[in-house]
């Protein structure tokens, strides 16, 4: 989050807290001024005052804490995505792919089911990067990843292996099924 956005958020929270506090104080002042005319007894006036102050404190707490907790939850999701996905292609990175594939492999072994793995390597990738630049190479890998991801089944895993290679884990697939997918 940018410093400017953070200061704006802190300003909004401070403004909410001050407004709620001022409203609580004003309610207490008005209640104390009207108490004798309305026939409130001192005990009832004290209960009403405490109630207004507690309501103001709860409003301040909810107004300041809930938005921060929501932002924290969103930040955690972003951090998890950054840690497990390749920034260029949007598919899982090598480390996360290895974890997911190992889990699926164990499941296939437990149920005595076949599994296959495919490597997709981009031909002449270095030449594309030399001639057109790294951005063009990244665009090529993004296009290949999108095309592969659209063709795979839901349980299949697609991961980014190296700069020029993707890997696909096909659970519950025999050799003929793997050749068909390839």
C-alpha positions in Angstrom: 0.0 0.0 0.0 1.3 3.4 -0.9 2.1 5.9 1.9 -0.5 8.3 0.6 -3.2 5.7 0.7 -2.2 4.7 4.2 -2.3 8.3 5.4 -5.7 8.7 3.9 -7.0 5.5 5.6 -5.5 6.6 8.9 -7.2 10.0 8.5 -10.6 8.4 7.8 -10.2 6.2 10.8 -9.2 9.2 13.0 -12.1 11.2 11.7 -14.6 8.4 12.4 -13.2 8.1 16.0 -13.4 11.8 16.6 -16.9 12.1 15.2 -18.2 9.2 17.2 -16.6 10.6 20.4 -18.0 14.0 19.8 -21.5 12.5 19.2 -21.2 10.6 22.4 -20.2 13.6 24.4 -22.9 15.7 22.9 -25.5 13.0 23.7 -24.3 13.0 27.4 -24.5 16.8 27.6 -28.0 16.9 26.1 -29.1 14.0 28.3 -27.8 15.8 31.5 -29.5 19.0 30.5 -32.8 17.4 29.8 -32.7 14.9 32.7 -34.5 17.1 35.3 -37.2 18.3 32.8 -37.9 14.7 31.7 -38.1 13.4 35.2 -35.1 11.1 35.0 -33.7 10.0 38.3 -29.9 10.3 38.9 -29.5 6.5 38.5 -31.3 6.4 35.2 -29.3 9.3 33.9 -26.1 7.5 34.9 -27.2 4.3 33.1 -28.1 6.3 30.0 -24.7 8.1 30.1 -22.8 4.9 30.4 -24.9 3.3 27.6 -24.1 6.2 25.2 -20.4 6.1 26.0 -20.2 2.3 25.5 -22.1 2.7 22.2 -19.6 5.3 21.1 -16.7 3.1 22.1 -18.1 0.1 20.2 -18.7 2.3 17.2 -15.1 3.5 17.3 -13.8 -0.1 17.7 -15.9 -1.4 14.8 -15.1 1.5 12.6 -11.4 1.2 13.1 -10.8 -2.5 13.6 -13.0 -4.2 10.9 -11.6 -2.3 7.9 -8.0 -3.1 9.1 -8.9 -6.8 9.5 -10.4 -6.9 6.1 -7.3 -5.3 4.5 -5.2 -7.8 6.4 -7.2 -10.7 4.9 -6.8 -9.3 1.4 -3.1 -8.7 1.9 -2.7 -12.3 3.1 -4.4 -13.6 0.0 -2.2 -11.4 -2.2 0.9 -12.6 -0.4 -0.1 -16.3 -0.8 -0.7 -15.7 -4.6 2.7 -14.0 -5.0 4.4 -16.8 -3.1 2.8 -19.7 -5.1 2.3 -18.3 -8.6 4.6 -17.1 -11.4 4.2 -13.4 -11.9 4.5 -13.6 -15.7 2.3 -16.5 -16.6 -0.1 -16.6 -13.7 0.3 -20.3 -13.2 1.8 -22.0 -10.2 5.6 -21.7 -9.8 8.0 -24.6 -9.6 8.1 -24.9 -5.9 4.3 -24.9 -5.4 3.9 -27.2 -8.4 6.3 -29.7 -6.8 4.2 -29.7 -3.6 0.9 -30.1 -5.4 2.2 -32.8 -7.7 3.7 -34.8 -4.8 0.4 -34.7 -3.0 -1.5 -35.8 -6.1 1.1 -38.5 -6.8 0.6 -39.9 -3.3 -3.1 -40.0 -3.9 -2.6 -41.8 -7.1 -0.4 -44.4 -5.4 -2.9 -44.9 -2.6 -5.7 -45.6 -5.1 -3.4 -47.5 -7.4 -4.2 -45.2 -10.3 -1.8 -44.1 -13.0 -0.3 -40.7 -13.5 1.8 -38.9 -16.2 3.9 -35.9 -16.5 4.5 -33.7 -19.6 7.2 -31.2 -20.2 6.4 -28.4 -22.6 9.5 -26.7 -23.9 9.4 -23.6 -26.2 11.4 -24.1 -29.3 13.8 -21.2 -30.2 12.9 -19.3 -27.1 16.3 -17.9 -26.7 16.3 -16.6 -30.3 12.9 -14.9 -29.7 14.2 -13.2 -26.6 17.5 -12.1 -28.4 15.7 -10.8 -31.4 12.5 -9.2 -29.9 13.5 -8.8 -26.2 12.6 -10.3 -22.9 9.0 -8.8 -22.9 8.3 -10.7 -26.2 9.6 -13.9 -24.6 7.3 -13.3 -21.6 4.4 -12.8 -23.8 5.1 -16.1 -25.6 5.2 -18.0 -22.4 2.0 -16.3 -21.2 0.2 -17.3 -24.4 1.4 -20.9 -24.1 0.4 -21.1 -20.5 -3.1 -19.7 -21.3 -3.6 -22.1 -24.2 -2.5 -25.1 -22.1 -4.5 -24.1 -19.1 -7.6 -23.9 -21.2 -7.2 -27.4 -22.6 -6.5 -29.3 -19.4 -8.9 -31.0 -17.1 -9.7 -29.6 -13.7 -7.5 -32.0 -11.7 -4.5 -31.6 -14.0 -1.7 -29.4 -12.7 0.1 -26.9 -14.9 3.3 -25.3 -13.6 6.1 -23.0 -14.6 9.3 -25.0 -14.6 12.0 -22.8 -16.2 12.2 -19.7 -18.3 11.2 -21.6 -21.4 9.5 -24.7 -20.0 6.2 -25.6 -18.5 5.3 -28.9 -16.8 2.0 -30.7 -16.6 1.0 -33.4 -14.1 -1.9 -35.6 -15.2 -3.3 -37.6 -12.3 -5.4 -40.7 -13.2 -3.9 -40.8 -16.7 -2.2 -43.7 -18.4 0.4 -43.4 -21.2 -2.1 -43.3 -24.0 -4.0 -40.6 -22.2 -0.8 -38.6 -21.8 0.0 -38.9 -25.4 -3.5 -37.8 -26.3 -3.1 -34.7 -24.0 0.3 -33.9 -25.5 
